[in-house]
Amino acid sequence: MTFGHAQIIKVLKWAGLTLAALLILCFWYLGAAWLSEKLASGGRPQLADAATPATYLCQAPFHTDIAIPLYDPLFDWSEELKDELPAWLPPNTYVLFGWGDSVFFTRVLQPEDMTAGRVLSALAGMNDTAVRIVPVDGGSVDEFCEPIPVDNEGRGAIIDHIRDTFERDSDGQFSVIPTPVPGEILVHATGRYSMFNTCNQWTAAALGKAGLPRSLFAPFAWNVTSPLRKAEETRTEEVTLVE
């Protein structure tokens, strides 16, 4: 089969239009993320209770996790996860919670695993989702993550957000997804991952429920961290002016 000159021109035209449409989509997507960060909601003033362990936000290049004490005074995660965790963990253990596409959690373990098919199926919301749970020592969390200025009411809202994301059966039990990553626990989750509902959108929603600053549209990690950072800078400036 051979293509004539007119057919080649037609193919090139459609290819050009497709590329232009993708570039426009990327432009509007990035623009919406940028504008959402600039117009982030301010949340309510709150301070972490000095008598309770801190809550942390952990940032990777494209992903965010919430870190909560395993033995949190508001909720004992060791009881909720007793069938999945090691028999004994140190008292200062934290648990990282992150939501996302189950295929990425189980099959995209190296850069070369990120195939076009897996990326497109995730962005299109074709795969199941999971909550990824990782127990870590408190020293590592304190070193690599940022504390969140959230009070007990806000921390309770974050805990409820995480637990409500677990997909449960009629008996209220959640089920796990086999994972090749040692130390990780994957729990079947509610919701669909897509380009408009990413892992960072889930984290931002948790912060919003806790009354913390958040971007309404948060596809990127910086959409989650930037409003918190700006609010902290504003508080610091206000304290300095008062002094």
HELIX and SHEET records of a PDB file:
HELIX    1   1 HIS A    5  LYS A   38  1                                  34    
HELIX    2   2 TRP A   77  GLU A   80  1                                   4    
HELIX    3   3 SER A  102  ARG A  107  1                                   6    
HELIX    4   4 PRO A  111  ASP A  113  5                                   3    
HELIX    5   5 ALA A  116  LEU A  123  1                                   8    
HELIX    6   6 GLY A  138  PHE A  144  1                                   7    
HELIX    7   7 ASN A  152  THR A  165  1                                  14    
HELIX    8   8 CYS A  199  LYS A  209  1                                  11    
HELIX    9   9 ALA A  221  VAL A  242  1                                  22    
SHEET    1   A 7 GLU A 146  ILE A 148  0                                        
SHEET    2   A 7 THR A  55  GLN A  59 -1                                        
SHEET    3   A 7 THR A  64  PRO A  69 -1                                        
SHEET    4   A 7 TYR A  94  ASP A 101 -1                                        
SHEET    5   A 7 THR A 129  VAL A 136 -1                                        
SHEET    6   A 7 ILE A 185  ALA A 189 -1                                        
SHEET    7   A 7 VAL A 176  ILE A 177 -1                                        
END                                                                             
